Amino acid sequence: MTVTGAIQVFGFSVGLIILLITQSWVAPSLSWSGYFLPGACAGLIGFAGLNAFFAGLATGRMGVVSPISSLSVMIPVTYSFINGERPSALAITGMVIAFLGAFFGSGPEIRGGLSLKPLLFAAIAAMCFGGAVLFLTIGAKSNVLMTSLSMRVPVILILIALALKFKTVGSFTKVDLGLLALAGSCDFIANMALGEATTLGFVSAAVVLSSLYPLVTSVYAFKFSHERLHKLQYLGIVFAVTGVSLISLG
């Protein structure tokens, strides 16, 4: 929880710096056509999903929880199709292949039996992550930066309340703080990049491409932590590259 809180705070700080540099402040409104309500909902739902995801990992295996949570992309994709998006057949084929790449890249594993509890947490995480991305895309139509900032406001307030209740903000070393600052910065910039992408082209393509992040994590783990990739993860990388190529051609 303290790590999550620190990442949110650092991300919010990066957003404020960007806001000061760009001078792009826009006053919030309590309208769903604005950025604040969709952004706040995205932040709260995403925070709930993150906790469900971690709870799933605590009670089950990464190879079970992560692939199920990756299904979150289906929510914003379905919403975009319902609202009239019609990518080309080639682009849709690429999306399907890229999605399979993200699924395989997360290292699906079914050996050793499956228990209900981690599956339930993973399903909750998937629904929450998908809902968070959906609200992010709605808010981004109004203002990408302000939506990304709004996502963190309610979460930080909750974390402050928890810190006051438990009388701790965690004990971090300077190295820890540096890593948390980097993680928070990447998290905020990634949210902004996804929000901006949804305003420039097909929402469905943007969210499918953003769902490939498990592959990046796997590659980083392979390179820096010397973790072994499963055969399915190599297949996922091939699928991802193929899918991205087809989307770009479509």
Order of alpha helices (4+ residues) and beta strands (2+ residues): alpha-alpha-alpha-alpha-alpha-alpha-alpha-alpha-alpha-alpha-alpha
